[in-house]
Amino acid sequence: MNRYPVINCTLLRLTIYAVSVVFGISCQSLTANSAESVTFGFLEIDSKPYKWKENNEYKGYFIDILDEISRRTELRFTLIPLPLKRVTSYVERGIIDGCFGYYKTVAREQFAYFLDVPLSTMILKLYVLKGHDFQFKDITDIYNKRIGVLREQFVSRDFDAAKDEDKISVLYADDYKMMIRQLFHGRVDCIIGVTEGLENNIKKLGLSEQIISLTQPISLNNTWILISKKSGAAKKMEVYGKMNRALNDMARENLLHKIAQKYGYKSLVVMGHDAEKK
């Protein structure tokens, strides 16, 4: 299994925009010298068990899956952590070849190909200050409330409709810590996030006793690997096909569940099934 130190990585001149110098991690296959090179971006926010940085290395469920795909396909991946605003923008413009851990939306399907098998199904819940909890059954229960969400976070179609109709007020944040502080300081009534990632950040800030989740999830969303339609990778569709075959084989072998077990899950919310913690 490869290690993933954060190193200085210069993006190749994939587009006319410019050469972007960012921090990245390199996932080398056994035959890296002859392998196709593919650059993937991912959200730099720590979100256990999916991906997080520890001792200057990125690790987690998503990273392990990309490592196994690299091994099976002999593709060489460069994985680059990026700020929230840049990941899908870079994919859309072809500055990077793809990204992973993102939801499928109509807008994203216009500029990216999605692999056949979802990586996971993330559970999104509402979080409130203790003593300010309320019964949540459907979207109407948060009408007239101020909601904090991550920028570019897709929650649900009902949520988007309520926002567009001004039935809820949405305050965006660039990362979990900013969103948690908005709730703690009373700028929003509740916040929405992926359970594992948001709860780990709440714990890091020492607020586990002050911030609690509502019981009913607001949505469950699959996450995917995306390949940019403007990717500069040579033989782009061949790369897509290789990755698709590898991920399908891994799913048939139940390997996604086995990787999840490393991180304390009987099965990580894979193929639409709920997660079960050991």
TORBA-612173 format. One record per residue: residue number from 1; residue in three letters; x, y, z of N, C-alpha, C, O in turn. Coordinates in steps of 0.2 Angstrom, whole numbers. Each point is the difference from the previous one (the first is absolute). Example, Ala and Ser with C-alpha at 12.3 -4.5 7.8 and 13.67 -1.06 7.14 Angstrom:
REM TORBA-612173
<rec 1,'ALA',<66,-28,39>,<-4,6,0>,<4,6,0>,<5,-1,3>> <rec 2,'SER',<-7,6,-7>,<4,6,1>,<-4,5,3>,<3,6,1>> 
This chain:
REM TORBA-612173
<rec 1,'MET',<4,-6,0>,<-4,6,0>,<4,6,0>,<5,1,4>> <rec 2,'ASN',<-6,4,-8>,<4,6,-1>,<-1,5,6>,<-6,0,2>> <rec 3,'ARG',<11,4,-1>,<-1,6,5>,<-2,6,-5>,<2,0,-5>> <rec 4,'TYR',<-5,5,9>,<-2,6,-4>,<3,6,3>,<-5,4,3>> <rec 5,'PRO',<11,-2,-3>,<2,6,3>,<-2,6,-4>,<-1,-1,-6>> <rec 6,'VAL',<0,7,9>,<-2,6,-4>,<7,3,-2>,<4,2,4>> <rec 7,'ILE',<-4,-1,-11>,<6,2,-3>,<-2,6,-5>,<-5,0,-2>> <rec 8,'ASN',<10,4,1>,<-1,5,-5>,<-1,-3,-7>,<4,-4,-2>> <rec 9,'CYS',<-9,6,-2>,<-2,-4,-6>,<-2,6,-5>,<-4,4,1>> <rec 10,'THR',<8,-4,-7>,<-2,5,-5>,<-5,-3,-5>,<2,-5,-3>> <rec 11,'LEU',<-7,8,2>,<-5,-3,-5>,<3,2,-7>,<3,5,-1>> <rec 12,'LEU',<-3,-10,-4>,<2,1,-6>,<-5,5,-4>,<-5,2,3>> <rec 13,'ARG',<8,0,-8>,<-4,6,-4>,<-6,-4,-4>,<0,-1,-6>> <rec 14,'LEU',<-5,0,10>,<-6,-4,-3>,<-4,4,-3>,<-4,-2,-5>> <rec 15,'THR',<4,9,6>,<-5,5,-3>,<4,6,-1>,<6,1,2>> <rec 16,'ILE',<-9,4,-6>,<3,6,-1>,<-1,5,6>,<3,5,0>> <rec 17,'TYR',<-6,-7,5>,<-1,4,6>,<7,2,3>,<1,6,2>> <rec 18,'ALA',<3,-11,0>,<6,1,3>,<3,-6,3>,<-4,-5,1>> <rec 19,'VAL',<10,5,2>,<2,-6,3>,<-1,2,8>,<2,5,2>> <rec 20,'SER',<-6,-10,1>,<-2,1,7>,<5,-4,4>,<0,-6,-1>> <rec 21,'VAL',<3,9,6>,<4,-4,5>,<-4,-1,6>,<-2,5,4>> <rec 22,'VAL',<1,-11,-2>,<-4,-2,6>,<4,-5,4>,<4,-3,-3>> <rec 23,'PHE',<-7,1,9>,<3,-6,3>,<-4,-6,-2>,<-6,0,-1>> <rec 24,'GLY',<10,-5,0>,<-4,-6,-2>,<4,-6,3>,<5,0,3>> <rec 25,'ILE',<-8,-6,-5>,<2,-6,2>,<1,-5,-6>,<-5,0,-4>> <rec 26,'SER',<10,-4,4>,<1,-4,-6>,<-2,-7,2>,<3,-3,5>> <rec 27,'CYS',<-7,-1,-10>,<-1,-7,1>,<3,-3,-6>,<-3,0,-5>> <rec 28,'GLN',<8,-4,6>,<4,-3,-5>,<-1,-7,-1>,<-1,-4,5>> <rec 29,'SER',<-1,2,-11>,<-1,-7,-1>,<7,-4,-1>,<5,4,0>> <rec 30,'LEU',<-5,-10,0>,<6,-4,0>,<4,1,-7>,<6,-1,0>> <rec 31,'THR',<-10,3,-5>,<4,1,-6>,<-1,8,-2>,<-2,1,-6>> <rec 32,'ALA',<4,3,10>,<-2,7,0>,<4,3,-6>,<-3,5,-3>> <rec 33,'ASN',<8,-7,1>,<4,3,-6>,<-4,0,-6>,<1,4,-5>> <rec 34,'SER',<-5,-10,4>,<-3,-1,-7>,<-8,2,1>,<-4,-1,-5>> <rec 35,'ALA',<2,2,11>,<-7,1,2>,<-3,7,-3>,<4,5,0>> <rec 36,'GLU',<-10,-5,-1>,<-4,6,-2>,<0,4,7>,<-1,-3,5>> <rec 37,'SER',<2,10,-6>,<0,4,6>,<-7,4,1>,<-2,3,-5>> <rec 38,'VAL',<-1,-4,10>,<-7,3,1>,<0,4,6>,<2,-2,6>> <rec 39,'THR',<-4,9,-6>,<-1,4,6>,<-7,1,3>,<-4,2,-4>> <rec 40,'PHE',<3,-4,10>,<-6,1,3>,<0,5,6>,<5,0,4>> <rec 41,'GLY',<-10,4,-4>,<0,4,6>,<-5,-2,5>,<-5,-4,-2>> <rec 42,'PHE',<5,6,8>,<-5,-2,5>,<0,6,5>,<5,4,1>> <rec 43,'LEU',<-10,-4,3>,<-2,5,5>,<5,-1,6>,<0,-5,3>> <rec 44,'GLU',<4,11,-2>,<5,-1,5>,<-3,0,8>,<4,-1,4>> <rec 45,'ILE',<-10,2,-3>,<-3,-1,6>,<1,-7,3>,<-2,-5,-4>> <rec 46,'ASP',<4,4,10>,<0,-6,3>,<-7,-3,1>,<-4,4,3>> <rec 47,'SER',<3,-10,-5>,<-6,-3,1>,<0,-8,1>,<0,-4,-5>> <rec 48,'LYS',<2,2,11>,<1,-7,2>,<-7,-3,-1>,<-5,3,2>> <rec 49,'PRO',<5,-9,-4>,<6,-5,-2>,<2,1,-7>,<4,-4,-2>> <rec 50,'TYR',<-7,8,-2>,<1,1,-7>,<7,2,-2>,<3,-3,-4>> <rec 51,'LYS',<-1,9,7>,<7,2,-1>,<1,5,5>,<-4,4,2>> <rec 52,'TRP',<10,-4,0>,<3,5,5>,<7,0,0>,<4,-4,-3>> <rec 53,'LYS',<-1,10,5>,<7,1,1>,<3,-2,7>,<-3,3,4>> <rec 54,'GLU',<8,-7,-4>,<3,-2,7>,<7,-1,-1>,<3,-3,-5>> <rec 55,'ASN',<1,7,9>,<8,0,-1>,<2,2,-7>,<4,-3,-3>> <rec 56,'ASN',<-8,8,0>,<2,2,-6>,<-1,-5,-6>,<3,0,-5>> <rec 57,'GLU',<-7,-5,6>,<-2,-5,-5>,<-8,0,0>,<-3,0,5>> <rec 58,'TYR',<1,-1,-11>,<-8,-1,-1>,<-1,-8,0>,<4,-4,-3>> <rec 59,'LYS',<-9,2,7>,<-2,-7,0>,<-8,0,0>,<-3,5,1>> <rec 60,'GLY',<1,-11,-1>,<-7,-1,1>,<-3,-5,-6>,<3,-2,-4>> <rec 61,'TYR',<-10,1,5>,<-3,-4,-5>,<0,2,-7>,<2,-4,-4>> <rec 62,'PHE',<-3,10,2>,<1,2,-7>,<7,-1,-2>,<1,-2,-6>> <rec 63,'ILE',<4,4,10>,<7,-1,-2>,<2,-7,-2>,<3,-1,-5>> <rec 64,'ASP',<-6,-3,10>,<2,-7,-1>,<-3,-3,-7>,<2,-4,-3>> <rec 65,'ILE',<-8,6,2>,<-4,-2,-7>,<4,2,-6>,<1,-3,-4>> <rec 66,'LEU',<1,10,4>,<4,2,-5>,<7,-4,-1>,<2,-1,-5>> <rec 67,'ASP',<1,0,11>,<6,-4,0>,<-1,-7,-4>,<4,-2,-3>> <rec 68,'GLU',<-9,-1,5>,<-2,-7,-3>,<-1,0,-7>,<2,-4,-4>> <rec 69,'ILE',<-6,10,2>,<-1,1,-7>,<6,1,-4>,<1,-3,-5>> <rec 70,'SER',<4,7,8>,<6,1,-3>,<4,-7,-1>,<3,-1,-5>> <rec 71,'ARG',<-3,-3,10>,<3,-6,0>,<-2,-5,-6>,<3,-3,-3>> <rec 72,'ARG',<-10,3,3>,<-3,-5,-5>,<0,3,-7>,<1,-4,-5>> <rec 73,'THR',<0,10,4>,<-1,3,-7>,<7,2,-3>,<1,1,-6>> <rec 74,'GLU',<4,0,11>,<7,2,-2>,<-1,7,-2>,<5,3,-4>> <rec 75,'LEU',<-10,1,6>,<0,7,-1>,<4,4,6>,<0,-3,6>> <rec 76,'ARG',<3,8,-8>,<3,4,6>,<-4,6,2>,<-2,4,-5>> <rec 77,'PHE',<0,-3,11>,<-4,5,2>,<4,5,4>,<4,-2,4>> <rec 78,'THR',<-6,9,-5>,<2,5,4>,<-6,3,3>,<-4,2,-3>> <rec 79,'LEU',<4,-3,10>,<-6,2,4>,<1,7,3>,<5,1,4>> <rec 80,'ILE',<-9,4,-5>,<2,7,2>,<-6,3,4>,<-6,0,-2>> <rec 81,'PRO',<7,1,9>,<-5,3,4>,<-1,7,-2>,<5,4,-1>> <rec 82,'LEU',<-11,-2,0>,<-1,7,-2>,<-6,3,4>,<-4,-3,3>> <rec 83,'PRO',<4,10,-3>,<-6,4,4>,<-6,-2,-4>,<-1,-2,-5>> <rec 84,'LEU',<-4,3,9>,<-7,-2,-2>,<-2,3,-7>,<-3,-4,-4>> <rec 85,'LYS',<4,10,3>,<-2,4,-5>,<4,-3,-7>,<-3,1,-5>> <rec 86,'ARG',<8,-4,6>,<4,-1,-6>,<-1,-7,-3>,<1,-1,-6>> <rec 87,'VAL',<-3,-4,10>,<0,-7,-3>,<-4,-1,-6>,<3,-1,-5>> <rec 88,'THR',<-10,3,6>,<-4,-2,-6>,<2,5,-6>,<-1,-1,-6>> <rec 89,'SER',<3,8,8>,<2,4,-5>,<5,-2,-4>,<0,1,-6>> <rec 90,'TYR',<5,-4,9>,<6,-3,-3>,<-2,-5,-5>,<3,-1,-5>> <rec 91,'VAL',<-7,-4,8>,<-3,-5,-4>,<-3,2,-7>,<1,-2,-5>> <rec 92,'GLU',<-6,7,6>,<-4,3,-5>,<5,3,-6>,<-2,-1,-5>> <rec 93,'ARG',<7,4,7>,<4,3,-4>,<6,-4,-3>,<4,2,-4>> <rec 94,'GLY',<-3,-8,7>,<5,-5,-3>,<7,2,3>,<5,-3,-2>> <rec 95,'ILE',<-5,7,7>,<7,1,4>,<2,-6,3>,<6,-1,0>> <rec 96,'ILE',<-10,-3,3>,<1,-7,3>,<-4,-5,-4>,<-5,2,-3>> <rec 97,'ASP',<7,-8,3>,<-4,-5,-4>,<-6,-3,4>,<-4,-2,-4>> <rec 98,'GLY',<3,3,10>,<-6,-2,3>,<1,1,8>,<4,4,2>> <rec 99,'CYS',<-9,-6,1>,<0,1,8>,<-4,-6,3>,<-3,-4,-4>> <rec 100,'PHE',<3,3,10>,<-4,-6,3>,<-3,3,7>,<2,5,3>> <rec 101,'GLY',<-7,-9,-1>,<-4,1,6>,<-5,6,-1>,<-2,3,4>> <rec 102,'TYR',<-1,-3,-11>,<-5,6,-1>,<-6,-4,-2>,<-1,-5,-3>> <rec 103,'TYR',<-5,9,4>,<-6,-2,-2>,<-2,1,-7>,<3,4,-3>> <rec 104,'LYS',<-7,-8,0>,<-2,1,-7>,<-6,5,0>,<-5,-1,3>> <rec 105,'THR',<6,6,-7>,<-6,5,-1>,<0,1,-8>,<4,-2,-4>> <rec 106,'VAL',<-10,4,2>,<-1,2,-7>,<5,4,-3>,<3,-1,-5>> <rec 107,'ALA',<-1,7,9>,<5,4,-2>,<7,-3,-1>,<3,1,-5>> <rec 108,'ARG',<-1,-5,10>,<6,-4,-1>,<1,-5,-6>,<5,-1,-3>> <rec 109,'GLU',<-11,-2,2>,<0,-4,-6>,<1,3,-7>,<1,-3,-5>> <rec 110,'GLN',<-2,10,5>,<2,3,-6>,<7,1,-1>,<2,0,-6>> <rec 111,'PHE',<2,-1,11>,<8,1,-1>,<4,-6,2>,<6,1,0>> <rec 112,'ALA',<-9,-6,2>,<4,-6,3>,<-4,-6,-1>,<-6,-1,-1>> <rec 113,'TYR',<10,-5,0>,<-2,-6,-1>,<0,-3,8>,<5,1,3>> <rec 114,'PHE',<-10,-5,-2>,<0,-3,7>,<1,-8,-1>,<-3,-3,-4>> <rec 115,'LEU',<8,0,8>,<1,-7,0>,<-7,-3,3>,<-4,3,3>> <rec 116,'ASP',<4,-10,-5>,<-7,-3,1>,<-1,-1,7>,<-6,0,2>> <rec 117,'VAL',<11,-2,2>,<-1,-2,7>,<1,6,5>,<5,3,0>> <rec 118,'PRO',<-10,-1,4>,<1,5,5>,<5,-2,5>,<0,-6,2>> <rec 119,'LEU',<4,10,1>,<5,-1,5>,<-4,-1,7>,<2,-5,4>> <rec 120,'SER',<-7,8,-3>,<-3,0,7>,<-7,4,-1>,<-1,3,-5>> <rec 121,'THR',<-3,-4,10>,<-6,4,1>,<0,3,7>,<0,-3,5>> <rec 122,'MET',<1,10,-6>,<1,4,6>,<-6,2,3>,<-5,2,-3>> <rec 123,'ILE',<4,-2,10>,<-6,2,3>,<1,7,3>,<5,1,3>> <rec 124,'LEU',<-10,3,-5>,<0,7,2>,<-5,1,5>,<-6,-2,-1>> <rec 125,'LYS',<8,5,7>,<-4,2,5>,<0,7,2>,<4,4,-2>> <rec 126,'LEU',<-9,-2,6>,<-1,7,2>,<3,0,7>,<-1,-5,4>> <rec 127,'TYR',<5,10,-2>,<3,1,7>,<-2,7,2>,<0,5,-3>> <rec 128,'VAL',<-1,-6,10>,<-3,6,4>,<4,1,6>,<3,-5,2>> <rec 129,'LEU',<-3,11,1>,<2,1,7>,<-4,-4,5>,<-7,0,-1>> <rec 130,'LYS',<10,-3,6>,<-4,-4,5>,<-5,4,3>,<1,6,2>> <rec 131,'GLY',<-8,-8,-1>,<-5,4,2>,<-4,4,-5>,<-5,2,2>> <rec 132,'HIS',<7,-3,-8>,<-3,4,-6>,<-2,-6,-5>,<-2,2,-6>> <rec 133,'ASP',<1,-8,8>,<-2,-5,-4>,<-7,0,-2>,<-4,3,4>> <rec 134,'PHE',<2,-5,-9>,<-7,0,-3>,<-2,-7,-3>,<5,-3,-3>> <rec 135,'GLN',<-11,2,2>,<-2,-6,-4>,<1,1,-8>,<-3,5,-2>> <rec 136,'PHE',<7,-9,-1>,<1,0,-7>,<-3,-6,-4>,<3,-6,2>> <rec 137,'LYS',<-8,7,-6>,<-2,-6,-4>,<1,1,-7>,<1,-4,-4>> <rec 138,'ASP',<-2,11,1>,<1,1,-7>,<2,7,0>,<1,4,5>> <rec 139,'ILE',<0,-1,-11>,<3,6,-2>,<-5,6,3>,<3,5,2>> <rec 140,'THR',<-9,-6,-1>,<-4,5,3>,<1,2,7>,<-1,5,2>> <rec 141,'ASP',<5,-10,1>,<1,2,7>,<6,4,1>,<1,3,6>> <rec 142,'ILE',<3,-1,-11>,<5,5,0>,<-2,7,-4>,<4,4,-1>> <rec 143,'TYR',<-10,-4,-1>,<-2,7,-3>,<1,5,5>,<-1,-1,6>> <rec 144,'ASN',<3,7,-8>,<1,6,4>,<6,0,4>,<0,4,5>> <rec 145,'LYS',<4,-9,-6>,<6,-1,4>,<6,2,-4>,<0,0,-6>> <rec 146,'ARG',<5,2,10>,<7,2,-3>,<4,-6,0>,<2,-3,6>> <rec 147,'ILE',<0,0,-12>,<4,-6,0>,<7,1,-3>,<1,4,-4>> <rec 148,'GLY',<4,-7,8>,<7,0,-2>,<2,-6,-4>,<-2,-5,2>> <rec 149,'VAL',<5,6,-8>,<2,-6,-4>,<7,2,-3>,<2,6,-1>> <rec 150,'LEU',<2,-11,-1>,<6,1,-4>,<-2,3,-7>,<-5,-2,-3>> <rec 151,'ARG',<9,6,1>,<0,3,-7>,<0,-6,-5>,<4,-4,1>> <rec 152,'GLU',<-8,4,-6>,<-1,-5,-5>,<-3,-7,3>,<0,-5,-4>> <rec 153,'GLN',<-2,5,10>,<-3,-6,3>,<-7,-1,-3>,<-4,4,1>> <rec 154,'PHE',<4,-10,-4>,<-7,-2,-2>,<-3,-4,5>,<2,-5,3>> <rec 155,'VAL',<-8,8,0>,<-4,-4,5>,<-5,-4,-3>,<0,-6,1>> <rec 156,'SER',<-5,9,-4>,<-6,-4,-4>,<-3,5,-4>,<1,6,0>> <rec 157,'ARG',<-5,-9,-5>,<-4,5,-4>,<-5,4,4>,<-2,5,-2>> <rec 158,'ASP',<-1,-8,7>,<-5,3,4>,<3,6,4>,<-3,6,0>> <rec 159,'PHE',<9,-7,2>,<4,6,3>,<1,5,-5>,<-1,6,2>> <rec 160,'ASP',<3,-7,-8>,<2,5,-5>,<-7,3,-2>,<1,7,-1>> <rec 161,'ALA',<-6,-10,1>,<-6,3,-2>,<-3,5,6>,<-2,5,-2>> <rec 162,'ALA',<3,-7,8>,<-2,4,6>,<5,6,0>,<-2,6,1>> <rec 163,'LYS',<8,-7,-3>,<5,6,0>,<-2,5,-6>,<0,6,1>> <rec 164,'ASP',<-2,-9,-7>,<-1,5,-5>,<-7,3,1>,<-1,6,-3>> <rec 165,'GLU',<-3,-9,7>,<-7,3,1>,<0,5,7>,<-5,2,2>> <rec 166,'ASP',<11,-1,0>,<2,4,6>,<-4,-3,6>,<-2,4,5>> <rec 167,'LYS',<1,-10,-4>,<-3,-3,6>,<5,-2,5>,<-2,-1,6>> <rec 168,'ILE',<8,1,-8>,<5,0,5>,<6,5,-2>,<0,2,-6>> <rec 169,'SER',<4,0,11>,<5,4,-1>,<7,-4,1>,<1,-3,5>> <rec 170,'VAL',<3,3,-10>,<6,-4,0>,<6,5,0>,<1,5,-3>> <rec 171,'LEU',<4,-7,8>,<6,3,1>,<6,-5,-2>,<0,-5,3>> <rec 172,'TYR',<4,7,-8>,<5,-5,-2>,<6,1,4>,<2,6,2>> <rec 173,'ALA',<2,-12,-1>,<7,0,3>,<5,-3,-4>,<-2,-5,-4>> <rec 174,'ASP',<8,7,4>,<5,-4,-4>,<3,-6,3>,<3,-4,-3>> <rec 175,'ASP',<-4,3,10>,<2,-6,3>,<-5,-2,6>,<-4,4,2>> <rec 176,'TYR',<5,-10,1>,<-4,-2,5>,<1,5,7>,<-5,1,3>> <rec 177,'LYS',<11,1,-2>,<2,4,6>,<-4,6,0>,<-3,3,4>> <rec 178,'MET',<3,1,-10>,<-3,6,-1>,<-8,-1,1>,<-3,4,3>> <rec 179,'MET',<0,-10,-6>,<-7,-1,1>,<-2,-1,7>,<-5,2,3>> <rec 180,'ILE',<10,-6,1>,<-2,-1,7>,<0,6,4>,<-4,1,4>> <rec 181,'ARG',<9,4,-5>,<0,6,3>,<-6,4,-1>,<-2,4,4>> <rec 182,'GLN',<0,-4,-10>,<-6,4,-2>,<-6,-3,4>,<-4,5,3>> <rec 183,'LEU',<3,-11,-2>,<-5,-3,5>,<1,2,7>,<-4,2,3>> <rec 184,'PHE',<10,-3,-1>,<2,2,7>,<-1,7,2>,<-2,2,6>> <rec 185,'HIS',<3,3,-11>,<-1,7,2>,<-7,2,-2>,<-1,6,0>> <rec 186,'GLY',<-3,-10,-2>,<-7,2,-1>,<-2,3,-7>,<-5,3,-1>> <rec 187,'ARG',<10,-4,-4>,<-1,3,-6>,<-5,-4,-4>,<-3,2,-5>> <rec 188,'VAL',<2,-9,7>,<-5,-4,-4>,<-3,-4,6>,<2,-1,5>> <rec 189,'ASP',<-8,-2,-7>,<-4,-4,5>,<2,-7,0>,<0,-4,5>> <rec 190,'CYS',<3,1,-11>,<2,-6,-1>,<5,-1,-5>,<0,4,-5>> <rec 191,'ILE',<4,-9,5>,<5,-1,-6>,<-1,-7,-3>,<-3,-5,4>> <rec 192,'ILE',<5,4,-10>,<-1,-7,-3>,<7,-2,-2>,<4,3,-3>> <rec 193,'GLY',<-3,-10,4>,<7,-3,-2>,<0,-7,0>,<-5,-3,3>> <rec 194,'VAL',<10,0,-6>,<1,-7,0>,<1,-2,7>,<5,3,3>> <rec 195,'THR',<-8,-8,-1>,<0,-2,7>,<7,-1,3>,<2,3,5>> <rec 196,'GLU',<2,-7,-8>,<7,-2,2>,<4,6,0>,<4,2,5>> <rec 197,'GLY',<-3,2,-11>,<4,5,0>,<-2,6,4>,<5,3,3>> <rec 198,'LEU',<-11,-1,-2>,<-2,5,4>,<1,-1,7>,<2,4,4>> <rec 199,'GLU',<-4,-10,-2>,<1,-2,7>,<7,0,2>,<2,1,6>> <rec 200,'ASN',<3,-4,-10>,<7,1,2>,<2,7,1>,<4,1,4>> <rec 201,'ASN',<-6,3,-8>,<2,7,1>,<-3,3,6>,<3,4,3>> <rec 202,'ILE',<-9,-5,-2>,<-3,2,7>,<4,-3,6>,<1,4,4>> <rec 203,'LYS',<1,-10,-5>,<4,-3,6>,<6,4,1>,<3,1,5>> <rec 204,'LYS',<1,0,-11>,<6,4,0>,<0,7,3>,<4,2,4>> <rec 205,'LEU',<-10,1,-5>,<-1,7,3>,<-3,-1,7>,<-1,5,4>> <rec 206,'GLY',<1,-11,-1>,<-2,-1,7>,<-8,2,1>,<-1,2,6>> <rec 207,'LEU',<-3,-3,-11>,<-7,2,1>,<-5,-5,0>,<-6,1,-2>> <rec 208,'SER',<8,-7,3>,<-4,-6,-1>,<-6,0,5>,<-5,-3,-1>> <rec 209,'GLU',<6,6,7>,<-5,1,5>,<-5,6,-2>,<-6,0,3>> <rec 210,'GLN',<8,4,-7>,<-4,6,-1>,<-4,0,-7>,<-5,3,-1>> <rec 211,'ILE',<8,-7,-4>,<-4,-1,-6>,<-2,-7,-1>,<4,-5,1>> <rec 212,'ILE',<-10,4,-3>,<-3,-7,-1>,<-3,0,-7>,<-2,5,-3>> <rec 213,'SER',<1,-12,1>,<-4,-1,-6>,<-7,-2,1>,<-2,-2,5>> <rec 214,'LEU',<-2,4,-10>,<-7,-2,0>,<0,-7,-2>,<4,-2,-4>> <rec 215,'THR',<-9,-2,6>,<0,-7,-2>,<-1,-2,-7>,<4,-4,-3>> <rec 216,'GLN',<-9,7,0>,<-1,-1,-7>,<5,3,-5>,<1,6,0>> <rec 217,'PRO',<2,-10,-4>,<4,3,-5>,<-4,4,-5>,<-6,-1,-1>> <rec 218,'ILE',<9,6,-2>,<-3,5,-5>,<1,-3,-7>,<-4,1,-4>> <rec 219,'SER',<9,-5,3>,<1,-3,-6>,<6,-5,0>,<4,0,4>> <rec 220,'LEU',<-4,-5,-9>,<5,-5,-1>,<2,1,-7>,<-4,0,-5>> <rec 221,'ASN',<11,2,4>,<2,1,-7>,<6,-4,-2>,<5,-1,4>> <rec 222,'ASN',<-5,-2,-10>,<6,-4,-2>,<6,5,-2>,<-2,5,-2>> <rec 223,'THR',<8,-8,3>,<6,4,-2>,<3,-4,-6>,<0,-6,0>> <rec 224,'TRP',<4,10,-4>,<2,-4,-6>,<7,3,-2>,<3,5,3>> <rec 225,'ILE',<0,-9,-8>,<6,3,-3>,<-2,3,-7>,<-4,-3,-3>> <rec 226,'LEU',<7,9,2>,<-2,3,-6>,<6,1,-5>,<6,1,3>> <rec 227,'ILE',<-7,-1,-9>,<5,1,-5>,<-2,6,-4>,<-5,0,-3>> <rec 228,'SER',<9,5,2>,<-2,6,-4>,<0,-1,-7>,<4,-4,-3>> <rec 229,'LYS',<-10,6,0>,<0,0,-7>,<5,4,-4>,<1,-1,-6>> <rec 230,'LYS',<2,5,9>,<5,4,-3>,<7,-2,3>,<5,4,-1>> <rec 231,'SER',<-5,-10,4>,<7,-3,2>,<5,1,-5>,<-1,-2,-6>> <rec 232,'GLY',<7,3,8>,<6,0,-5>,<4,-6,0>,<4,-1,-3>> <rec 233,'ALA',<-7,-4,7>,<3,-7,0>,<0,-3,-7>,<-5,0,-3>> <rec 234,'ALA',<10,-3,1>,<0,-3,-6>,<-4,-6,0>,<0,-4,5>> <rec 235,'LYS',<-4,2,-10>,<-5,-5,0>,<-4,0,6>,<-1,-5,4>> <rec 236,'LYS',<-2,10,-3>,<-5,2,5>,<-5,-6,1>,<-1,-2,6>> <rec 237,'MET',<-2,0,-11>,<-6,-5,1>,<3,-7,1>,<-3,-4,3>> <rec 238,'GLU',<9,3,-5>,<4,-6,2>,<1,0,8>,<-1,-5,3>> <rec 239,'VAL',<3,11,-1>,<1,0,8>,<-6,-1,3>,<0,-4,5>> <rec 240,'TYR',<-6,7,-7>,<-6,-1,3>,<-2,-7,0>,<-3,-2,5>> <rec 241,'GLY',<4,-1,-11>,<-2,-7,0>,<4,-5,5>,<-3,-4,3>> <rec 242,'LYS',<9,5,-3>,<5,-3,5>,<-3,0,7>,<0,-4,4>> <rec 243,'MET',<-1,11,-2>,<-2,1,7>,<-7,-3,1>,<-1,-3,6>> <rec 244,'ASN',<-3,3,-11>,<-7,-2,1>,<0,-8,1>,<-3,-3,5>> <rec 245,'ARG',<7,0,-9>,<1,-8,1>,<3,-1,7>,<-3,-5,3>> <rec 246,'ALA',<8,8,-1>,<3,-1,6>,<-5,1,6>,<0,-4,4>> <rec 247,'LEU',<-3,9,-4>,<-5,2,5>,<-6,-5,0>,<-2,-2,6>> <rec 248,'ASN',<0,0,-12>,<-6,-5,0>,<3,-7,3>,<-4,-3,4>> <rec 249,'ASP',<10,1,-6>,<3,-6,3>,<1,0,7>,<-2,-5,4>> <rec 250,'MET',<4,11,-1>,<1,1,7>,<-7,-1,4>,<0,-3,5>> <rec 251,'ALA',<-5,6,-8>,<-7,-1,3>,<-2,-7,0>,<-3,-2,5>> <rec 252,'ARG',<4,-1,-11>,<-2,-7,0>,<3,-5,5>,<-2,-5,3>> <rec 253,'GLU',<9,7,-2>,<4,-4,5>,<-2,2,7>,<3,-2,5>> <rec 254,'ASN',<-7,7,-4>,<-2,3,7>,<6,3,3>,<0,1,6>> <rec 255,'LEU',<4,2,-10>,<6,3,3>,<-1,7,3>,<3,2,4>> <rec 256,'LEU',<-8,1,-7>,<-2,7,3>,<-2,-1,8>,<2,4,4>> <rec 257,'HIS',<-6,-9,-3>,<-2,-2,7>,<7,-2,4>,<0,2,6>> <rec 258,'LYS',<4,-6,-9>,<6,-2,4>,<4,6,2>,<3,0,5>> <rec 259,'ILE',<-2,5,-10>,<4,6,1>,<-3,4,6>,<3,3,4>> <rec 260,'ALA',<-10,-3,-4>,<-4,4,5>,<2,-3,7>,<0,4,5>> <rec 261,'GLN',<1,-11,-5>,<1,-3,7>,<6,3,3>,<0,0,6>> <rec 262,'LYS',<5,2,-10>,<6,3,3>,<-2,6,4>,<4,2,5>> <rec 263,'TYR',<-9,1,-6>,<-2,7,3>,<-6,-1,5>,<-3,5,2>> <rec 264,'GLY',<2,-11,0>,<-5,-1,6>,<-7,-1,-3>,<-4,0,4>> <rec 265,'TYR',<3,-2,-10>,<-7,-1,-2>,<0,-7,-3>,<4,-3,-3>> <rec 266,'LYS',<-10,0,5>,<-2,-7,-3>,<0,1,-8>,<2,-4,-3>> <rec 267,'SER',<-6,9,1>,<0,2,-7>,<-1,7,0>,<-4,3,3>> <rec 268,'LEU',<9,0,-7>,<-1,8,-1>,<-6,1,-5>,<1,-2,-6>> <rec 269,'VAL',<-6,5,7>,<-5,2,-4>,<2,-1,-7>,<1,5,-3>> <rec 270,'VAL',<-1,-11,0>,<2,-1,-7>,<-6,-2,-4>,<-4,-4,3>> <rec 271,'MET',<3,6,-9>,<-5,-2,-4>,<-7,1,3>,<-5,-4,-1>> <rec 272,'GLY',<4,9,4>,<-7,2,3>,<-2,-3,7>,<-5,2,2>> <rec 273,'HIS',<10,-6,1>,<-2,-3,6>,<3,5,6>,<5,3,-1>> <rec 274,'ASP',<-9,-3,6>,<2,4,6>,<6,-3,3>,<1,-6,0>> <rec 275,'ALA',<3,11,3>,<6,-2,4>,<-2,-4,6>,<-5,2,3>> <rec 276,'GLU',<9,-6,-1>,<-1,-4,7>,<7,1,3>,<5,-2,-2>> <rec 277,'LYS',<-5,5,8>,<6,1,4>,<1,-7,4>,<-5,-3,2>> <rec 278,'LYS',<11,1,-1>,<2,-6,4>,<-2,1,7>,<1,-4,4>> 
